[in-house]
Amino acid sequence: MATYGAILRPSAVLSAATAAAERARFHARSARRAITRFARPGAFSLPANRSAAASRISRNLAAFRVHYALLLWFSLLIFLCPSHRATMLFLMLISKVILSYAVLLRLFPNSALLHRILVPRIVAGIFVVFVIIQLALASAIVNLFLAIAAVAPIVVAHAIFRTPDASLAAGAGENGKVAGEMVPISEKKDADLESAGGQCSDRSA
């Protein structure tokens, strides 16, 4: 029995290592897709007019709100690192709890506990209030303002110059379905309005 157990141990270790490697590859692919979607080469151009710029801003703020929030979060941690390391480590720990909650939302999309009792917007609001209180107790509100000042120009520039995903907008059907993915109809309309605005400006020129 001892020999049998000894034989099984390497296989168990190998399976655990394989599972860990698969999870690492999955997270790496997800990170690459998120970065590529946020800063895809060739996806930036000048808006045709002010209405097109306003349409891009409203659409991109909704489409990339998670990217913008993560950019602000990492900037805040960077500004906290030199003089408030304890606060930075504590916020990193809290962010892992929020990340676990987000993973549970994806694993159990139909859970009444997660979507009706622990409402995502309420959880996000509590998290923001908790972070602000923690920063105030640590006298690090200035660091938050510095992070906002550093990220705001990047967010504004990205929201203005990031063009709509033409491949998704062109292939969107009446229900906004593309290759099994849901594409917001408003995004398609914004892309059409933006392209129409560009054609009108070309004709007037």
N, C-alpha and C positions, 0 to 999 in steps of 0.2 A: 504494500500500500504506500509505503514511503517512497519507493521507486516510482510508482505511478504518479504520485503527487509531484515528485521532482520533475517528471517528464512533462506534466501539464503546466508547470510554472513558466517555462520559456514561451510556450504558445500564448499563455495569458498575457505575458509582458509584451509579446509581439503584437497581439491584437489591440492592446491598449495603446501602444505606440502608433499603430496604424490609424486608429481612431483619432488620436491627437493630431497626427499629420493631416488627416482629412479635414478636421476642424480648422487647422491652421491655413490650409489651402483655401477652404471656403471663405474664411474671413479675409484672406488676402485678395481673393477674387472680388468679394463684395467691396472692399476698400478701393480697389482699382476701378471698379465700375462707378463708384460714387465720385471719385476724383475725376474720372474721364467725363462724366456727365456734367460736373461742375465747371471744368476748365477744358472742354474739348477743343483741340486745335481747329481753327477755321470757323468757330461758332460765335465769333464776335465781329460786329460791324456797327457803323454809325446808324442811328435811327433815321428814317426818312424825314420825319417832322416831329413836332412836339407831341401830337396825339399818339404817334407810334412809340415815342419814348415813354409816355405815361402808361401806354398799354404794356410795354415791356416791363416797366417797374412793378406794376400791380401783379402781372403774371409771374415774374421771377421771384418776387417776395413770397408768393404763395408756393411756388414750385421748389424753391431752394431755401425755405425757412430753416430746415434742419441743418443744412450746410452753413448758413449764416450763424446759427446759434452755436454750432460746434467751433466755428472760427472765433467767435467772441469768447467762448469758454476756454479754448486753448490760449488765447491771448491773455485772458485774466490770470490763468495759472502761470504764464510766463512772467507777468508783471508781479505776481505774488512771490515768485521764487526767491529773489534776493533777500528780502527783509521779512517775509511772512511765510516761512517754510511750513510751520506747523499748520497754519490755516490752509495752505495749499494742499498738504497731505490729507487733511480732514475733508476738504472739498472733493478731492480725488476719490476718497472712500465713499462719499455720498453719491458721487456720479456713478460709481459701480452699482450702487443699489438701484438708481434710476435706469441704468443700462439693463440690469436684470429684469426690471419691470417691463421695459420695452421688448425684451426677448420673450417674456411670457405673453405679451400682447400678440406677438407674431405666432407663437406656438398655439395659443388658444384664442383664435379670433372671435369665437362665438361664446366666450365665457361671460356669463351674467355678472359674476363677481368683479371681473376686471373692467367691464365696459359700463356697468350700471352703478355699482357701489364705489369702486375705485376708478372714477371717471378720469381719463387721461388729461383733460384740460385742468381739472381740479388738482391732480397730482403735480402737473407742471407748474401751476400757480403756487402751490405750497412749496415746491422746490425753489422757485425764484424768491419767494419771501424768506425762506430759511437761509438762502445764500446771502441775501442782503443783510439780514440780521447778524449772521456770522461775520460778515465783512465789517459791519458797524461795531460789533464787539471787539474786533481785532484792530480797529482804527485803520481799515484798509479800503474805505470807500473811494479814496483818491485813486487807488489802483484800478477800481472798476471804471472810473471815468477815463483813466488813461487807456484802458483796454477798448472802451467804446470809441474814444477819439482815434485810436489806431485802426480799428476795424471799419468804422463808418465810411471812410472814403473808398475802401475796397468793395464794400457792399453796394454802395451807390453806383460806382463805376461798373461793377458786374451786372447789376440790375438793369442799367441803361444799355450796355453794349452787348449783353448776351442775347443772341438771336433765338427765335423759337426753333424747336427741333422739327425741321422741315419734313423729314422722313415720316415722323409720327403724324404731323398735321396733314400731310398729303394723303396718307393711307387711312386716315380716320374715317370710319363709317358714320352712319346716322347715330349710332349709340356710342360712338367714341371708342370702338374696340379695334385694337391693332395687335395682331400676332398674339392673341390671348391676354393682352394687357389692356387695362382701362386707361384711356386718354381723356382728360376732361374736355367736354365740348367747348367750354369757354376758351380753352387754350387754342383750339382749332380756329374759333372765331377771331381771337386776337391775332393769330398768325395771318388769317385772311385779310383782316382790316389793315394790318401793318403792310402786307404786300400791296393791297389796293392803294394805300396812302403813298407808297413809294412809286407806283405807276402814275398816280395823279401828279406827283411832284415832277416826274420825268416829263410828262406831257406838257405841263405848264412851262418847264424850262425850255 
